[in-house]
Amino acid sequence: MAENKMETIARLFGKRLNERFTVDRKGYRFQARFTLYGLDMLGEWDNPYFDVNANVLQDLLIGEAMIVND
């Protein structure tokens, strides 16, 4: 099994695993956190038909979304 890289990803953004932060994506702001399993969106962004978590993680990695100070 390959090594889990989520702690490294969190550190890349100056965060720790399970630390809450605010993401700005296309003018929308919401709470999220990095976990061992990926990016976890908090609140009303759960959608059983669309994986918002993976899309926002991708947007953070490619610079289409950013972590902002509250």
N, CA, C and O atoms as a printed pandas DataFrame, in Angstrom:
     atom_number atom_name residue_name chain_id  residue_number  x_coord  y_coord  z_coord
0              1         N          MET        A               1    0.847   -1.189    0.000
1              2        CA          MET        A               1    0.000    0.000    0.000
2              3         C          MET        A               1    0.887    1.245    0.000
3              4         O          MET        A               1    1.903    1.289    0.694
4              5         N          ALA        A               2    0.499    2.255   -0.782
5              6        CA          ALA        A               2    1.251    3.502   -0.873
6              7         C          ALA        A               2    1.035    4.349    0.382
7              8         O          ALA        A               2    0.039    4.199    1.090
8              9         N          GLU        A               3    1.968    5.217    0.631
9             10        CA          GLU        A               3    1.901    6.120    1.776
10            11         C          GLU        A               3    0.802    7.164    1.582
11            12         O          GLU        A               3    0.638    7.692    0.482
12            13         N          ASN        A               4    0.051    7.463    2.639
13            14        CA          ASN        A               4   -0.976    8.494    2.615
14            15         C          ASN        A               4   -0.286    9.862    2.611
15            16         O          ASN        A               4    0.557   10.134    3.466
16            17         N          LYS        A               5   -0.636   10.705    1.666
17            18        CA          LYS        A               5    0.023   12.005    1.493
18            19         C          LYS        A               5   -0.802   13.183    2.015
19            20         O          LYS        A               5   -0.390   14.331    1.848
20            21         N          MET        A               6   -1.944   12.934    2.635
21            22        CA          MET        A               6   -2.813   14.040    3.026
22            23         C          MET        A               6   -2.188   14.964    4.074
23            24         O          MET        A               6   -2.437   16.169    4.045
24            25         N          GLU        A               7   -1.399   14.441    4.982
25            26        CA          GLU        A               7   -0.735   15.311    5.953
26            27         C          GLU        A               7    0.237   16.250    5.246
27            28         O          GLU        A               7    0.369   17.416    5.619
28            29         N          THR        A               8    0.913   15.737    4.229
29            30        CA          THR        A               8    1.827   16.558    3.431
30            31         C          THR        A               8    1.058   17.636    2.673
31            32         O          THR        A               8    1.502   18.782    2.603
32            33         N          ILE        A               9   -0.094   17.275    2.105
33            34        CA          ILE        A               9   -0.932   18.249    1.391
34            35         C          ILE        A               9   -1.387   19.343    2.359
35            36         O          ILE        A               9   -1.332   20.526    2.024
36            37         N          ALA        A              10   -1.833   18.960    3.550
37            38        CA          ALA        A              10   -2.271   19.945    4.548
38            39         C          ALA        A              10   -1.123   20.905    4.871
39            40         O          ALA        A              10   -1.327   22.118    4.917
40            41         N          ARG        A              11    0.059   20.379    5.090
41            42        CA          ARG        A              11    1.230   21.216    5.399
42            43         C          ARG        A              11    1.572   22.146    4.237
43            44         O          ARG        A              11    2.015   23.273    4.452
44            45         N          LEU        A              12    1.366   21.676    3.010
45            46        CA          LEU        A              12    1.612   22.507    1.830
46            47         C          LEU        A              12    0.807   23.802    1.897
47            48         O          LEU        A              12    1.258   24.848    1.429
48            49         N          PHE        A              13   -0.382   23.723    2.481
49            50        CA          PHE        A              13   -1.253   24.881    2.626
50            51         C          PHE        A              13   -1.143   25.525    4.011
51            52         O          PHE        A              13   -1.944   26.394    4.355
52            53         N          GLY        A              14   -0.159   25.103    4.804
53            54        CA          GLY        A              14    0.044   25.683    6.127
54            55         C          GLY        A              14   -0.975   25.248    7.155
55            56         O          GLY        A              14   -1.228   25.970    8.119
56            57         N          LYS        A              15   -1.564   24.078    6.966
57            58        CA          LYS        A              15   -2.600   23.566    7.870
58            59         C          LYS        A              15   -2.184   22.225    8.453
59            60         O          LYS        A              15   -1.247   21.586    7.975
60            61         N          ARG        A              16   -2.896   21.811    9.494
61            62        CA          ARG        A              16   -2.736   20.485   10.088
62            63         C          ARG        A              16   -3.971   19.665    9.740
63            64         O          ARG        A              16   -5.016   20.222    9.402
64            65         N          LEU        A              17   -3.853   18.364    9.821
65            66        CA          LEU        A              17   -5.023   17.513    9.611
66            67         C          LEU        A              17   -6.110   17.887   10.612
67            68         O          LEU        A              17   -5.826   18.120   11.787
68            69         N          ASN        A              18   -7.328   17.942   10.153
69            70        CA          ASN        A              18   -8.527   18.240   10.945
70            71         C          ASN        A              18   -8.634   19.687   11.424
71            72         O          ASN        A              18   -9.540   20.011   12.192
72            73         N          GLU        A              19   -7.730   20.559   10.985
73            74        CA          GLU        A              19   -7.825   21.981   11.319
74            75         C          GLU        A              19   -8.838   22.646   10.369
75            76         O          GLU        A              19   -8.725   22.517    9.150
76            77         N          ARG        A              20   -9.805   23.339   10.923
77            78        CA          ARG        A              20  -10.824   24.008   10.100
78            79         C          ARG        A              20  -10.252   25.272    9.479
79            80         O          ARG        A              20   -9.442   25.972   10.087
80            81         N          PHE        A              21  -10.690   25.553    8.249
81            82        CA          PHE        A              21  -10.269   26.772    7.568
82            83         C          PHE        A              21  -11.343   27.167    6.566
83            84         O          PHE        A              21  -12.263   26.399    6.285
84            85         N          THR        A              22  -11.211   28.377    6.033
85            86        CA          THR        A              22  -12.170   28.892    5.066
86            87         C          THR        A              22  -11.576   28.833    3.667
87            88         O          THR        A              22  -10.429   29.224    3.448
88            89         N          VAL        A              23  -12.369   28.339    2.725
89            90        CA          VAL        A              23  -11.973   28.278    1.323
90            91         C          VAL        A              23  -12.823   29.275    0.544
91            92         O          VAL        A              23  -14.035   29.362    0.740
92            93         N          ASP        A              24  -12.172   30.024   -0.340
93            94        CA          ASP        A              24  -12.882   30.887   -1.280
94            95         C          ASP        A              24  -12.756   30.232   -2.651
95            96         O          ASP        A              24  -11.656   30.057   -3.176
96            97         N          ARG        A              25  -13.901   29.875   -3.218
97            98        CA          ARG        A              25  -13.941   29.230   -4.535
98            99         C          ARG        A              25  -15.010   29.913   -5.373
99           100         O          ARG        A              25  -16.205   29.785   -5.105
100          101         N          LYS        A              26  -14.566   30.636   -6.385
101          102        CA          LYS        A              26  -15.475   31.303   -7.321
102          103         C          LYS        A              26  -16.482   32.213   -6.607
103          104         O          LYS        A              26  -17.658   32.269   -6.968
104          105         N          GLY        A              27  -15.988   32.925   -5.583
105          106        CA          GLY        A              27  -16.838   33.861   -4.853
106          107         C          GLY        A              27  -17.639   33.269   -3.716
107          108         O          GLY        A              27  -18.278   34.007   -2.966
108          109         N          TYR        A              28  -17.622   31.957   -3.570
109          110        CA          TYR        A              28  -18.310   31.296   -2.458
110          111         C          TYR        A              28  -17.296   30.973   -1.370
111          112         O          TYR        A              28  -16.183   30.536   -1.662
112          113         N          ARG        A              29  -17.678   31.185   -0.125
113          114        CA          ARG        A              29  -16.812   30.857    1.016
114          115         C          ARG        A              29  -17.476   29.788    1.856
115          116         O          ARG        A              29  -18.685   29.812    2.084
116          117         N          PHE        A              30  -16.660   28.846    2.312
117          118        CA          PHE        A              30  -17.183   27.761    3.133
118          119         C          PHE        A              30  -16.067   27.182    3.975
119          120         O          PHE        A              30  -14.887   27.391    3.695
120          121         N          GLN        A              31  -16.449   26.454    5.007
121          122        CA          GLN        A              31  -15.513   25.814    5.919
122          123         C          GLN        A              31  -15.117   24.437    5.392
123          124         O          GLN        A              31  -15.930   23.726    4.802
124          125         N          ALA        A              32  -13.874   24.081    5.612
125          126        CA          ALA        A              32  -13.367   22.784    5.188
126          127         C          ALA        A              32  -12.246   22.369    6.125
127          128         O          ALA        A              32  -11.844   23.129    7.006
128          129         N          ARG        A              33  -11.745   21.153    5.927
129          130        CA          ARG        A              33  -10.582   20.656    6.670
130          131         C          ARG        A              33   -9.962   19.525    5.866
131          132         O          ARG        A              33  -10.643   18.828    5.113
132          133         N          PHE        A              34   -8.664   19.356    6.040
133          134        CA          PHE        A              34   -7.973   18.216    5.454
134          135         C          PHE        A              34   -8.043   17.065    6.451
135          136         O          PHE        A              34   -7.801   17.262    7.641
136          137         N          THR        A              35   -8.372   15.868    5.977
137          138        CA          THR        A              35   -8.371   14.670    6.817
138          139         C          THR        A              35   -7.492   13.625    6.135
139          140         O          THR        A              35   -6.989   13.854    5.034
140          141         N          LEU        A              36   -7.313   12.500    6.778
141          142        CA          LEU        A              36   -6.549   11.409    6.160
142          143         C          LEU        A              36   -7.203   10.911    4.879
143          144         O          LEU        A              36   -6.548   10.267    4.059
144          145         N          TYR        A              37   -8.494   11.204    4.699
145          146        CA          TYR        A              37   -9.240   10.677    3.562
146          147         C          TYR        A              37   -9.433   11.691    2.437
147          148         O          TYR        A              37  -10.031   11.362    1.412
148          149         N          GLY        A              38   -8.935   12.920    2.608
149          150        CA          GLY        A              38   -9.064   13.938    1.579
150          151         C          GLY        A              38   -9.513   15.257    2.177
151          152         O          GLY        A              38   -9.293   15.522    3.359
152          153         N          LEU        A              39  -10.137   16.074    1.362
153          154        CA          LEU        A              39  -10.696   17.344    1.819
154          155         C          LEU        A              39  -12.129   17.091    2.254
155          156         O          LEU        A              39  -12.892   16.434    1.547
156          157         N          ASP        A              40  -12.487   17.606    3.403
157          158        CA          ASP        A              40  -13.831   17.420    3.953
158          159         C          ASP        A              40  -14.504   18.782    4.011
159          160         O          ASP        A              40  -14.090   19.650    4.779
160          161         N          MET        A              41  -15.534   18.971    3.206
161          162        CA          MET        A              41  -16.307   20.199    3.216
162          163         C          MET        A              41  -17.287   20.123    4.383
163          164         O          MET        A              41  -17.921   19.089    4.597
164          165         N          LEU        A              42  -17.409   21.193    5.123
165          166        CA          LEU        A              42  -18.269   21.210    6.296
166          167         C          LEU        A              42  -19.525   22.015    6.010
167          168         O          LEU        A              42  -19.460   23.075    5.389
168          169         N          GLY        A              43  -20.650   21.523    6.454
169          170        CA          GLY        A              43  -21.896   22.262    6.289
170          171         C          GLY        A              43  -22.744   21.740    5.145
171          172         O          GLY        A              43  -22.814   20.537    4.893
172          173         N          GLU        A              44  -23.379   22.667    4.467
173          174        CA          GLU        A              44  -24.409   22.330    3.490
174          175         C          GLU        A              44  -23.877   21.831    2.156
175          176         O          GLU        A              44  -24.672   21.620    1.241
176          177         N          TRP        A              45  -22.600   21.638    2.002
177          178        CA          TRP        A              45  -22.028   21.278    0.706
178          179         C          TRP        A              45  -22.041   19.786    0.429
179          180         O          TRP        A              45  -21.522   19.360   -0.603
180          181         N          ASP        A              46  -22.614   18.974    1.310
181          182        CA          ASP        A              46  -22.719   17.540    1.035
182          183         C          ASP        A              46  -23.668   17.299   -0.129
183          184         O          ASP        A              46  -24.771   17.844   -0.165
184          185         N          ASN        A              47  -23.237   16.486   -1.074
185          186        CA          ASN        A              47  -24.066   16.197   -2.238
186          187         C          ASN        A              47  -23.828   14.742   -2.635
187          188         O          ASN        A              47  -22.721   14.394   -3.045
188          189         N          PRO        A              48  -24.842   13.888   -2.521
189          190        CA          PRO        A              48  -24.641   12.471   -2.832
190          191         C          PRO        A              48  -24.429   12.208   -4.323
191          192         O          PRO        A              48  -24.030   11.102   -4.689
192          193         N          TYR        A              49  -24.680   13.181   -5.187
193          194        CA          TYR        A              49  -24.582   12.989   -6.630
194          195         C          TYR        A              49  -23.323   13.587   -7.249
195          196         O          TYR        A              49  -23.022   13.331   -8.415
196          197         N          PHE        A              50  -22.591   14.378   -6.479
197          198        CA          PHE        A              50  -21.432   15.086   -7.011
198          199         C          PHE        A              50  -20.385   15.191   -5.913
199          200         O          PHE        A              50  -20.701   15.621   -4.803
200          201         N          ASP        A              51  -19.164   14.812   -6.196
201          202        CA          ASP        A              51  -18.101   14.843   -5.184
202          203         C          ASP        A              51  -17.486   16.234   -5.112
203          204         O          ASP        A              51  -16.460   16.508   -5.736
204          205         N          VAL        A              52  -18.125   17.104   -4.345
205          206        CA          VAL        A              52  -17.650   18.477   -4.192
206          207         C          VAL        A              52  -16.261   18.488   -3.559
207          208         O          VAL        A              52  -15.419   19.298   -3.946
208          209         N          ASN        A              53  -16.008   17.608   -2.596
209          210        CA          ASN        A              53  -14.722   17.571   -1.899
210          211         C          ASN        A              53  -13.561   17.431   -2.871
211          212         O          ASN        A              53  -12.600   18.197   -2.798
212          213         N          ALA        A              54  -13.634   16.472   -3.774
213          214        CA          ALA        A              54  -12.549   16.224   -4.725
214          215         C          ALA        A              54  -12.379   17.398   -5.677
215          216         O          ALA        A              54  -11.252   17.744   -6.031
216          217         N          ASN        A              55  -13.462   18.007   -6.091
217          218        CA          ASN        A              55  -13.370   19.148   -7.002
218          219         C          ASN        A              55  -12.746   20.363   -6.331
219          220         O          ASN        A              55  -11.955   21.072   -6.954
220          221         N          VAL        A              56  -13.082   20.611   -5.091
221          222        CA          VAL        A              56  -12.491   21.749   -4.385
222          223         C          VAL        A              56  -11.019   21.472   -4.095
223          224         O          VAL        A              56  -10.194   22.378   -4.206
224          225         N          LEU        A              57  -10.676   20.245   -3.726
225          226        CA          LEU        A              57   -9.263   19.898   -3.519
226          227         C          LEU        A              57   -8.483   20.142   -4.808
227          228         O          LEU        A              57   -7.397   20.722   -4.777
228          229         N          GLN        A              58   -9.025   19.709   -5.924
229          230        CA          GLN        A              58   -8.357   19.942   -7.204
230          231         C          GLN        A              58   -8.206   21.448   -7.457
231          232         O          GLN        A              58   -7.143   21.901   -7.882
232          233         N          ASP        A              59   -9.253   22.214   -7.201
233          234        CA          ASP        A              59   -9.180   23.657   -7.409
234          235         C          ASP        A              59   -8.145   24.312   -6.506
235          236         O          ASP        A              59   -7.467   25.247   -6.932
236          237         N          LEU        A              60   -8.008   23.842   -5.268
237          238        CA          LEU        A              60   -6.956   24.360   -4.389
238          239         C          LEU        A              60   -5.576   24.055   -4.977
239          240         O          LEU        A              60   -4.692   24.912   -4.975
240          241         N          LEU        A              61   -5.404   22.852   -5.470
241          242        CA          LEU        A              61   -4.100   22.442   -5.994
242          243         C          LEU        A              61   -3.718   23.189   -7.269
243          244         O          LEU        A              61   -2.535   23.438   -7.505
244          245         N          ILE        A              62   -4.701   23.548   -8.093
245          246        CA          ILE        A              62   -4.370   24.221   -9.356
246          247         C          ILE        A              62   -4.538   25.743   -9.280
247          248         O          ILE        A              62   -4.344   26.438  -10.277
248          249         N          GLY        A              63   -4.895   26.259   -8.105
249          250        CA          GLY        A              63   -4.979   27.701   -7.917
250          251         C          GLY        A              63   -6.307   28.335   -8.283
251          252         O          GLY        A              63   -6.390   29.560   -8.372
252          253         N          GLU        A              64   -7.341   27.549   -8.497
253          254        CA          GLU        A              64   -8.672   28.079   -8.808
254          255         C          GLU        A              64   -9.465   28.407   -7.539
255          256         O          GLU        A              64  -10.493   29.080   -7.608
256          257         N          ALA        A              65   -8.996   27.942   -6.400
257          258        CA          ALA        A              65   -9.592   28.248   -5.097
258          259         C          ALA        A              65   -8.445   28.576   -4.141
259          260         O          ALA        A              65   -7.295   28.212   -4.387
260          261         N          MET        A              66   -8.769   29.265   -3.057
261          262        CA          MET        A              66   -7.715   29.596   -2.101
262          263         C          MET        A              66   -8.230   29.572   -0.672
263          264         O          MET        A              66   -9.420   29.756   -0.415
264          265         N          ILE        A              67   -7.315   29.344    0.241
265          266        CA          ILE        A              67   -7.617   29.386    1.665
266          267         C          ILE        A              67   -7.454   30.828    2.111
267          268         O          ILE        A              67   -6.430   31.456    1.844
268          269         N          VAL        A              68   -8.471   31.352    2.793
269          270        CA          VAL        A              68   -8.455   32.751    3.217
270          271         C          VAL        A              68   -8.501   32.832    4.732
271          272         O          VAL        A              68   -8.938   31.902    5.411
272          273         N          ASN        A              69   -8.040   33.962    5.246
273          274        CA          ASN        A              69   -8.119   34.214    6.682
274          275         C          ASN        A              69   -9.519   34.679    7.015
275          276         O          ASN        A              69  -10.101   35.483    6.287
276          277         N          ASP        A              70  -10.060   34.180    8.107
277          278        CA          ASP        A              70  -11.408   34.593    8.552
278          279         C          ASP        A              70  -11.383   35.971    9.147
279          280         O          ASP        A              70  -12.421   36.479    9.571
